[in-house]
Amino acid sequence: MDFDRNLTGAPCNSNFCSGNNMANEAGEEDDSALSTDTIGKVGKIDMSSCCASCGIAEVDDIKLTACDADCKLVRYCSDKCQRDHRPHHKEECKKLVAELRDELLFAQPESSHLGDFPICLLPLAIDASKRSMMSCCSKVICIGCAYANKIRELNASMKRRCPFCRKLELATQAEIDANIMKRVEVNDPVALQVMGTECYDKGDYGSAFEYLAKAAELGDASAHYHLAVMYWEGNGVEKDRKKEVFHLEEAAIGGHSVARFSLGVHEWNNGRVDRAVKHFIIAAKLGDDSSVKILKRSYKERLVSKEDFAAALRAHQAAVDAMKSPQRRDVAHAELGGVK
């Protein structure tokens, strides 16, 4: 089964106290070093309590720092010790870092990157046409709540206000743009992401990258996804597969279902079907329709178990149902001219 590539094609059982028996000038064993035999005699030692290279313990003015690769397995008393121990620890470190990354990557997010809207307390729709951002407060608004608020204001002859922060609605595009820039200046990640995507659509890739990179640093999943697009297309930056995959993974970890689907396509095209299926299942459980279609085809080809497929379908339907409300239904009816 082949896919058209939408985006990407993405991204230690240690001898923690190796403590090689050191000898002093007289050739005698230095008691400060911890050998493997010594550890066996005294029992288990906390791997974080001593330097993995020289074996010195963390006491008083001796401070240990973790491995630079964030494997969280060993600690060192100095940069020299880390460099000396690197050849013994390298492969184990890479393996553990990869395992920790996968543990984080394949955890099912509690919700999509959009979360719930605090007025109706329902998950915001994945479909961008069913939500909007208010320039006054940078809050992403549920269209059902916005519509209900609009009807209330019309019936009471009230001035239009933001459903969330209650500020008066801005009258001109110039006012809207000025207000968004105020939000950008205070490092609002949503405003930064919106400005970045607007600059990208206008062809100002340099400014787009600057805004999106800042929003991504602040944890905005959509910004990570758009950066992945930039690295895939090579607009404003050099094409870089590793950076593309990294930003897709960061977006997916944050609950971005489209990024998750793209990772599934990437893994599939690279022959890692098991990892691809995991991504599609996670995306389906967030309400992604494209992933459900792929899983159906995969199930027919016996690439997905009956149990996993059924669980994904149930979770997908639950996610879709959770995004429904009478107010959101009324918006759909209004857009169809009131046809029930």
Residue, then its C-alpha position, 0 to 999 in steps of 0.5 A: m500500500d503506497f501513500d501520496r506524501n502529503l508532508t514528510g517522508a518526519p523526524c543503557n544498562s550502564n557500567f555507571c561507575s566503570g571506575n576503572n581500578m586506578a593505581n597510584e604511583a606505587g602501583e597500588e589500587d586507589d580505594s576512591a575508585l569503584s570497580t565492578d567487583t567492588i560494586g558486587k561486594v557492597g551491593k547496589i549503588d545509586m547510579s546517580s550518586c557517583c561519577a560514571s567515569c572516575g567513580i568519585a561520589e557527589v559530596d560537599d564541593i563535588k557536583l555531578t552533572a547529567c549526561d549531555a545526551d539526556c539519557k538520565l542514566v549516568r552523571y559526571c564530575s567533569d567534562k573530561c570524565q564525560r569525554d573519557h567515558r563516552p566511548h564506553h557509554k555511546e551506544e547504550c546512551k543512544k539506545l536509551v535516548a531513543e527509547l525515552r523519545d519513543e515513550l514520549l512520542f507514542a503516548q496518547p495525548e489527552s486531547s488535541h493541541l487545541g484543547d477545550f474551549p473554556i465557555c462550553l467546555l467542549p473540545l475545539a474542532i479540528d476543522a479550522s473553519k469551525r473555530s476562529m481566533m479573536s484578535c483582542c485576546s488571541k483566544v481560539i473561539c468555538i464557533g458555537c459559542a461565538y454564534a450563540n453570543k452573536i444571537r444574544e447580542l442581536n436580540a438584546s441590541m447590544k454592541r458586539r463583544c468578544p465571547f471570551c474577554r468581553k472587549l468590544e469587537l474591533a471595527t477595522q482590519a487596521e485595528i485588528d492588525a495593531n491589536i495582534m501585534k500587541r499580543v505578539e510583543v508580549n510573546d503570545p504564542v498563538a499570536l506569534q503563530v498566526m503572524g508567522t502563517e500570515c507572513y508565510d502566505k504572503g511569501d515573507y519567509g524570513s519573518a514567517f520563520e522568525y515568528l514561528a520559531k519563537a512560537a515553537e519555543l513557547g510550546d505552540a504545536s501548530a508553530h512546530y507543524h508549520l516549521a516542519v512544512m517550511y523544512w519540507e518545502g525549503n521555503g525560507v530555509e534549506k530543506d532538512r529532513k531531520k529538522e522536518v521530522f523533529h518539528l513534526e514529532e514535537a507537534a504530534i507530542g503536543g496533540h497535532s493530529v495532522a502532524r501525527f498523520s504525516l509522521g505515519v506517512h513518513e514511517w510507512n514510506n520508510g518501511r516502518v509499518d508498525r510505527a506508522v500504524k501506531h501514529f495512525i491509531i493515535a491520530a484517529k483517536l484524536g478525531d482525524d478522519s484521514s487516519v481512519k481511512i488508512l487504518k481501514r485499508s490496513y485492517k483489510e491487509r491484516l496490518v492492524s489487529k481486529e482489537d486495535f482497529a475496533a478500539a481506534l474506531r470507537a475512540h475516533q467516534a467518541a472524539v468526533d461526538a465530543m466536538k458536537s453541540p446544539q450551538r455548533r449544529d445551529v451554525a451549520h444550519a445557518e450556513l445552509g440557509g436554515v435548511k434542517 
